[in-house]
Amino acid sequence: MWIAFYTLYARKLLDLYSSVTVVGWAMLIAGVCMNFVHPVWKVDVQDSSFVTVIVLAFTIIFGTTLAFWMFIKSLEYLEAKETTLLGTVEPLTDVVSSIIWLNLPFGAWQVVGMILILVLVVYLSIGKK
């Protein structure tokens, strides 16, 4: 539900503001709201190493900020339906990259999941307009 809201409402915002502004405000609002759930001042940082900080920064910049910015930026070139459909393929890339880089096993349930995702994307793509 939230991704549908995020995709459809962002389209209206992109008519008024740049994609960087939309993502920046979304991240700021989400961060402030999450502070009520998990306050930043209660995080134990005594055991944080340099590697932990680097991995956290990489995740924030590339795994969250850049990923959402690219998603919102794609709404300038694609329809919301196309963007969402392409977003559903993301778990497939996660599985493939986990197998390649993390040497995780590839079992029958992963195959079933990949087939179901591909069937859903094809079904929604060729469905009635």
C-alpha positions, 0 to 999 in steps of 0.5 A: 500500500505504501509503495502505491501511495509513494509512487502515485503521490510523488508524481504530483510532487515531481510536477512542482519540485525536483526529485532530489527535493522530494526524496530529501523531504521524504527521508527527513520526515521519515527520520523524524517520525522514526525518532519517536519509535527508536530515538537516535540518542538511545543508540549505543555507539560505544562498540561501533568500529570504523568498519561499522560506520563505513558499512552503515554509511554505504547502506544509507547512501547507496542502499536507501537514499540513492535507491529511492532517488533513482526510483522517484527519478524514474517517474519522470520518464516512466508511468507509475505502473511501469515503475512499480512493475520494474520495482517488483523485479528487485527481489530477483536481483537480490537473490542473484547477487546474494548467490554470486557475492555471498555464496548463498545456496540456491534452492527450490524455494528460491526458484519457485519465488523467482518464477512466481515473481516473473509470472506476476510481472508478465501477467500484469504487463500483458493485462487489460489496459 
